[in-house]
């Protein structure tokens, strides 16, 4: 009787898998969840998830062990993780801090990044729009590599990012020339004018930390594992990628004081995200990704990223939601698929995404600003190949939930560098 019951349950389970399987996307490059074997593997991985090995030195792991900074322990985890990290012994070592923030009306924004890399080099991103004044970018853009201004600080190209109080306050400062005018597509474009800009921006947290090593929802991890082959090579590659890189994020408020030439000082209040990632990152490993960063007027914040790597994990989703009450939840499911998100490198004005988190379903529409799509060339750090491994577009956007709640943010598109597809072309939102 027990055997018959087990067979009946298994049959129902398989039928359910067939009924609920999702069809593959238009592109054969990406795997799609669905089918009985996917369903069975996903079920097994979810049951095994509590026994997966966890990182011991990430934010959440150290917090769980009660290791924190105190007057008696100034080298506690809060201080150590929030300071520039020791670079890994790799040509692709990275230690990056990134800030993006927007005014409530979306008419002004700032995008900054300093990523320490090997051999005393830093990757710098600096884009800014001041309402009624104009658009500004670092004069070296779309190239990003510059000499670091110090071996153990986030400082290069006149831009400095400094931690004041762990997980609470940071300062971003710049003093130097920026290009005013349309954002450039290539260094050969002689557009805009060079002006002297000086600013100081103080960031203060409004949320807790989201730790990508510990806080992702098990459903998304099980999806990635179930879509891959049952092989030690695949599992080992995923484990290696997980061990080599760490990332955590917070959302907060940014108060900015900006001076352009001899003009009166401009003051802005903005909301946005800060991210700290470190370990190893080789842009040549990436095929594509599309990342949504959104802050809504009700206080909710969203990070949704759809990623494709070349050698393994060809399609995965990661992300989270911070709710207005400060609670956080990893995204459990989303119908976002790279095959429907500018796979042909033609970025549309409008997109719609759906996802669930914390027991709630979100229906979000994005309207991209075609005049605001700063472009970045991602370096390869491999001198024997092309100097560029990829191209990133920061498409500024407005968002709206199904209930009408409005938001501001950006949609970030990354494409692997393809000389035939990108040489001489500017991938603006169109």
Secondary structure, 3 states (H helix, E strand, C coil): CHHHHHHHHHHHHHHHHHHHCCCCCCCCCCCCCCCHHHHHHHHHHHHHHHHCCCCCCCHHHHHHCCCCCECCECCCHHHHHCCCCCCCCCCCEEEEEEEEEECCCCCCEEEEEEEEECCCEEEEEEEEEECCCEEEEECCCCCCEEEECCCCCEEECCEEEEEEECCCEEEEEEEEEEEECCCCCCCCCCCCEEEEEEEEEEEEECCCCEECCCCCCHHHHHHHHHHCCCCHHHHHHHHHHHHHEEEEEEEEEEEEEEEECCCCCEEEEEEEEEEEEEEECCHHHEEEEEEEEEEECCCCEEEEEEEEECCCCCCEEEEEEECCCCCEEEEEEECCCHHHCCCCCCECCEEEEEEEECCEEEEEEEEEEEEEEEEEEEECCCCCCCCEEEEEEEEEEEEEECCCCEEEEEEEEEEECCHHHHCCCCCCEC
